[in-house]
Amino acid sequence: MMKKIFLAATMVVLGSGIFARESESPWTAGADLVSSYVWRGLYLSNAAVQPSLAYESGGFSAGAWGSASFDGVLEADLFLGYTFGFGLSLGVTDYYLPSVEGGNDYFDTSRETGAHIFELNGGYEISGFSLAANYVLNEAGGAGSAGGDKYFEAGYAFRNITLFVGGGDGLQSLSGDFRITNIGISATRELQVTPTFTVPLTCSAILNPDSEKFYLVAAFSF
């Protein structure tokens, strides 16, 4: 549910000195426009706007990420993490899934109807290779987690291409048992809008062997 955060800043400039100081702000804001929302090989909604807000200082990061689709599927997440200088990252994410009908109370964390999924996140990157491991801490009836749900992913990035394969159990698979759910390739290019302004476009081809579904997703980042 969480994606990479892309920077988009709007600021009022009163002078070159002020601009230099503002550009070094630890706060970043951004938004993605996606043709469909596919998370770890699972189709969650059709086209969506996905805003983000983050604070970063040293290796520490904290922020919020959301998704609002044109078919009414909503998500609002909070995250906290730390990245070490040798490539290891550790964090925790609170996935919140509000219902369009007004259910899924934000303060409801019960097993029966809770709408929050609390997940521990770990990752390691070196020379283009990446590994990720995720573990859900709680059972949440409103969000569909069983507690103890796991997801693992390996990837390799070179030039503007990323290859990835991942799988998990619990909410990740149809049976609840461990299955490969996310095999794909992504490519990114910069679209020239004006002589001084470009917009990143990422296209991903994703196969979920567990659900026997194939998706092609485009994302513009601002």
Secondary structure as UniProt FT lines:
FT   HELIX           16..23
FT   STRAND          27..34
FT   STRAND          37..39
FT   TURN            40..41
FT   STRAND          42..45
FT   STRAND          48..57
FT   TURN            58..59
FT   STRAND          60..69
FT   TURN            70..71
FT   STRAND          74..83
FT   TURN            85..86
FT   STRAND          88..96
FT   TURN            100..101
FT   TURN            106..107
FT   TURN            111..113
FT   STRAND          116..126
FT   TURN            127..128
FT   STRAND          129..136
FT   STRAND          139..140
FT   TURN            141..144
FT   STRAND          145..146
FT   STRAND          150..158
FT   TURN            159..160
FT   STRAND          161..168
FT   HELIX           170..172
FT   STRAND          179..194
FT   TURN            195..196
FT   STRAND          197..208
FT   TURN            209..212
FT   STRAND          213..221
//
